[in-house]
Amino acid sequence: MKFNYTNSNILNAKSGPLGFVVDNGKYAAIPLAGSSTKLMVIYDNCTKTKVCRNAQSARNFIDKLRKRRK
C-alpha cells in the first residue's frame, strides 16, 4: 500500500499528525482540528467518516476497509 503524505505543517513548531491519501484518493486521513493526535478517515465518496485516535489506528481501519471491498 502506498501512502501519499502532504507536508502542510512545515512552518508549524508543534506539528500534529500528517494526513495521507490511499488508492488515489479513495481513502483519506486528515488531521482533526483542535487535536494533536486524532485523524478523520473519509471514505465512500466523501459520505462516511470515522475519527481515529492516532495514525496507526487510521491505517488499520483503512486496511480493514480495503480488504472488505475486494
Secondary structure as UniProt FT lines:
FT   STRAND          4..5
FT   TURN            8..11
FT   STRAND          20..22
FT   TURN            23..26
FT   STRAND          27..31
FT   TURN            33..34
FT   STRAND          39..43
FT   TURN            44..47
FT   STRAND          48..52
FT   HELIX           55..69
//
